[in-house]
């Protein structure tokens, strides 16, 4: 019985079938690897854990993390907030209340996405206008490319990407040296 007429003997069909089976196998292996190594609980803990327990003698107080933090951020922002793996909002304050810092940490799937999201934030502020745009500058602090803005001309906001993270801080009553120490403390290295 000849199999040629049915296409079973056709080497092109065999190669196509092998390629399709290989693609399916690679997809399944990739998915299983993703399930094995990606633990959402660990990612949700990461945004809180990346922030030091103490910063310039001030203890960390977690305000919100995970979906709660993302919901709070979405309520106070215009435009899309995309690709977030995890997020946390923390406060640091000294006992006499003269120094206070709010820190947002956001984890993205990759360095490229973190840097793109930072640029989107810059573009969003420029489009929003007001003090967000007119006071928006780029500088280098502690070796990092840092954006700073002041929506009210009094309080300054600083944000930057570092690997797959974006850090956003609002310090109150900090000297330039203290601000530099904060950014150095949050530095993830090369």
Buried (B, 14 or more C-beta within 10 A) or exposed (E): EEEEEEEEEEEEEEEEEEEEEEEEEEEEEEEEEEEEEEEEEEBBBBBBBBBBEEBBEBBBEBBBBBEEBBEBBBEEEEEEBEBBBBBBBBBBBBEEEEBBBBBBBBBBEEEEBBBBBBEBBBEBBEEBEEBBBBBBEEEEBBEBEBBBBBBEEEEBBBBBBBBBBBBBBBBBEBEEEBBBBBBEEBBEEE
